[in-house]
Amino acid sequence: MAEPVRRCAGCGRRAPQRELLRFVARDGELVPAPVAGARDAPGRGAYTCPRLACFERAQAQRGFARALRQGVKVDPALARLYT
């Protein structure tokens, strides 16, 4: 069975879902999906490569809002996930 492929909200690169970090919107705020059960977090997801540059680009160019199809508040502290 083929593995799901997703697109990075920052750089646009297509990659297997397991290689990307997933985010979801909760009450208008961007939150990371649980690492262990990323596919179990309900709702539409936005993905980024595991590089800080991709997160910052998605934040600056509204990539998260576009992927989630809603406006979201992005906490800059989420950048700590990339270190």
C-alpha positions as CSV (number, residue, x, y, z in Angstrom):
1,M,0.0,0.0,0.0
2,A,1.3,3.4,-0.9
3,E,2.3,5.9,1.8
4,P,0.3,9.2,2.0
5,V,2.2,12.2,0.5
6,R,1.6,15.7,1.7
7,R,2.9,19.2,0.7
8,C,4.9,21.5,2.9
9,A,3.0,24.8,3.6
10,G,6.4,26.6,3.5
11,C,8.5,25.4,0.6
12,G,5.8,23.4,-1.3
13,R,7.9,20.2,-1.4
14,R,6.0,17.0,-1.6
15,A,7.1,14.3,0.9
16,P,5.8,11.2,2.7
17,Q,3.5,12.3,5.6
18,R,5.8,10.6,8.2
19,E,8.6,13.0,7.2
20,L,6.6,16.2,7.9
21,L,5.4,18.0,11.0
22,R,1.6,18.3,11.2
23,F,-0.4,21.3,12.6
24,V,-4.1,21.8,13.1
25,A,-6.3,24.7,14.0
26,R,-7.9,24.8,17.4
27,D,-10.1,27.8,18.3
28,G,-8.4,29.9,15.7
29,E,-4.9,29.1,16.9
30,L,-2.3,26.9,15.2
31,V,-1.3,23.9,17.4
32,P,1.0,20.9,16.7
33,A,-0.7,17.6,16.2
34,P,0.4,14.8,18.6
35,V,3.6,13.2,17.3
36,A,2.7,9.7,18.2
37,G,-0.8,9.8,16.6
38,A,-0.5,12.5,14.0
39,R,-3.1,10.9,11.9
40,D,-5.5,10.7,14.8
41,A,-5.7,14.5,15.4
42,P,-9.1,15.4,13.9
43,G,-9.6,18.1,11.3
44,R,-7.7,19.6,8.4
45,G,-4.0,19.6,8.8
46,A,-1.1,21.7,7.6
47,Y,2.3,20.2,7.2
48,T,5.9,21.6,7.1
49,C,9.3,20.1,6.5
50,P,11.3,19.7,9.7
51,R,13.3,22.9,9.0
52,L,12.8,26.2,10.7
53,A,13.0,28.0,7.4
54,C,9.9,26.2,6.2
55,F,7.9,27.1,9.3
56,E,9.0,30.8,9.1
57,R,8.1,30.9,5.4
58,A,4.7,29.3,6.0
59,Q,4.0,31.8,8.7
60,A,5.2,34.9,6.7
61,Q,3.3,33.9,3.5
62,R,0.1,32.7,5.2
63,G,0.8,29.1,4.1
64,F,-0.9,27.8,7.3
65,A,-4.0,29.8,6.7
66,R,-4.2,28.7,3.1
67,A,-3.6,25.0,3.9
68,L,-6.2,25.0,6.8
69,R,-8.6,27.2,4.8
70,Q,-9.1,29.5,7.8
71,G,-7.3,32.4,9.4
72,V,-5.1,31.2,12.3
73,K,-3.0,32.9,14.9
74,V,0.6,31.5,14.7
75,D,2.5,31.6,18.0
76,P,6.2,32.3,17.2
77,A,7.0,30.0,20.2
78,L,6.1,27.0,17.9
79,A,9.5,27.5,16.3
80,R,11.0,25.6,19.2
81,L,9.7,22.4,17.6
82,Y,12.4,22.8,15.0
83,T,15.4,22.9,17.3
